[in-house]
Amino acid sequence: MRRILIVDDDTELCELLQEYLTAEELSSESVHDGLSGLNKIKNENFDLVILDIMLPEMNGLDLLKEVRKTSKIPVIMLTAKGDEIDRVLGLELGADDYIPKPFSPRELVARIRAVFRRLEITANKNKDNYKIELNGVILDSSTKSVTKDGQNLSLTEVEFSLLEQLMRSAGNVVERQDLALKVLGRRLTYDDRSLDVHMSNLRKKLGNQGGNDLIKTIRGIGYLYVKPEN
């Protein structure tokens, strides 16, 4: 059974979520401040963390920053409705997804299962090890590592998956919704910027080649990884 940690100071919400997750055959426990959450993540084994931003002792963004120094555990951020700055910061720090409050437990479970589906697909792909090399960028599935011109790039799980999908289709446009389904495990809603933020982070880490971006935006359609001319 998958094990989930909820870090939120709203005890009633935690109790509600734990009951709902149990009914969905997902094991969970909760803590109500950031330091306790960080201690749990460092010392116990969880499959996913549900993390609120507004927490006593240590806020969710600082907690995520500490976690990402040593762990790639999936994290879904809980953000205030309309607080886009916190959403963007959370994704830039390495959150896998976010869901704005208030939300339905059913929607949260759908997001959780989407993350687990992505991880299972990635694990199955990695059984057949391969490398993709384009424009000085080498993606190695066996080590889940990416280098550019010999320099290691520190990518999150989502960024790695995005780059893999784009490099596999180099020279061809990959539609946004297709990327969302394959990488995030769900379709995007009209106001969902999560894919855009992940893509922006990936571009910053990749840099450019000869002054040109390696990933181009095809407005209204999707993204394209530039294929070398030779």
N, C-alpha and C positions, 0 to 999 in steps of 0.2 A: 504493500500500500504506500502510495506517495505521501511524503511527510512535509507539511507546510507550516511555516512560522508566520504568525500575524503580529506585526508591531504597530500598535495603535493605542492611544490613551483613552479611547472611548470604550469602556468595558462592556457596555450593553451591545455595541456593534460587534465587538469581538465574540461575545457569547452567541449572538445571532449567526455570525459567519461560521463559527465552529459547529453549530448545530446543522447548518445547511451543508457544510463540507462533509460532515459525518454521513449525512443522508446520501451524499454523492460518492461515498466510499473513498473519501480523502481524509487522511489523518491530519489533525492540526492542533496547535497550541498557541497561546498568545502571551505577550508581555506588553507592558504599558509605558515604557520609556526607552529612549534611544540607547542608553548604556547597557541596559539589560538585553536589548535586542542584539547589540554588537557582541556581547559576551556569549549569547546563545549561538549565534552564527559561527563564531570562532571555535567554539568548543563542542558543538553537537552537529549531527548530520541532518540537513534538511534538503529537500528537493526544490523548494521555491520559497521566496519570502514575499509577503504582502506588506508593504511599508508605507505608513503615513508620513507626510512631510512635517506636520506640526506635532512635535513630540517634546516632552520635558527631558531634561538632562543632556540630550544630544538630539538635534533635529535630524529629520530623515535624510536630507541631502548630505550632511556631514557623515552620517552613518554609512550611507552608500559609498561615499568617497573612501572611507576606511576599508570597507568590505572589498572594493574593487582593487585594492592594493595586493590582495592575496587570493581572491576567489572570483570565479565566474558564475556563481550560483544565480539562477534566474530571479529577477526582482520585478514585481509589478508595483508601481507607485500609486498611492491614493492621493489625489490632488483636489484642492478646492475648485468648485465649478467656476470656470471663466479665468482661473489663474494660470494663464498661458506661460508666464515667465518660469514658474516652478516646474511646469511640465517639460519645457525645453531644457532647463538645467538638469532635471532628473535624467532625461534621455542622454544629454551630453556627458553626464557622469557615469553612464553605463547601465541605466535601467532598461529592461527589455520591453516594457510597455507601461502604460498608465491608464487609470480609469478615474474620471472626475466624480466627486461626491456631489449629491447623493447618487447612488447606483443601486441596481437590483442585484441580489446575490446570484441570480441566474446569469447575468451578464459577466460578473466576476468569474464564475466557474467556467464560462465559455472562454474567457481570456486565459485562464489557467490551463485549460485543456489545449488551447491553441499553442501555448508555449511548450507543453509537453510533446505535442505532435511534432513540432519543429525539431525538438531535441532527438526524438526517435528517428525522424527522417535523416537527420545529420549523422546519427550513430550508424544507421544502416548504410549510408553512403560511404562512411569511413572504413567499412569492412573491405572495400576495394580501394586501396591507396592509389593516389594519383597526384600529379603536379600539373599546374597550368602556368605557362610562362608567356607573358605579353608585355611589351613596353617596359622591360626591365623589372616588372613585377612578377614574383614567383609565389603562387599559392600552393601550399603543401597540405593535402588532406590528412596525411598520416600524423602530422604533428599539430594540425590546425594552426599553422603559422603562415605569415605573409612577410616577404622581404621585398624591398625596392632598392635596386642598385646596391644590393648586398647589405642594406640596413634593415634590421627587424622593425616591423610595424606592430604596435600593440593595439590589436583590434578586439572589440567586444564580440561575443557570439553572434549577435545580430549583424554587426558590420561585416564579419567574416562571411556569413551566409549571403548577404547582399552582394559582396564582391564576387563570391563564387558564382552566383546566378548570372551576373553581368559578364564575367569573363568567359563563362561557358557559351554565352550568346554574343561574343565580341563581334562588332560590326552590324549587329541587328538591334532594333529597339525592343526593349522589354517593357510591357505595359505596367503601369503603377499597380493596378489591381492584381495582376499576375504576381508581381513581386511581393505584394502584401500577403497574398494567399500562401506563397511558397516560403516566405521568410518569417512573417508574423503569424501565419496560420489563420488569418481572418481577412475579410474584406474591410476596406476603409470607409468610414462615413464621411459626409461632405466636409465636416470641420475637423477631421482627424489629421494632425500634422506629424504624427509619430514617424512615418516613413521618411518624410522630408527632413526631419531632424537627424535621423540615423544616417541618411544619405549625405547631409551636410558635414557631419562628423567624419564620415568615411573619406569624403573629398579632401578635407583638411589634412588628414593623415597621409593620403596618397600624394598630395602635392600635384605638380604638373610635369609635363614632359615637353621640353623645348618651349615653355611658355604657354602650352595648351593643356586644358583640362583633360584628364584621362576618361572622365565620365561626363557625358553631355546630357543636358536636359532637353528632351523633345517636348516642347510645350503642349499641354493638353493630352499627351499620350503616355510618356514614360521616360526611360533613361537608356543610354547607349554607351557601352564601353568601347572606346576607340580601338579599331583594329589596325595594327601596323600595316603600312603600305607594302612592306617586303616581308 
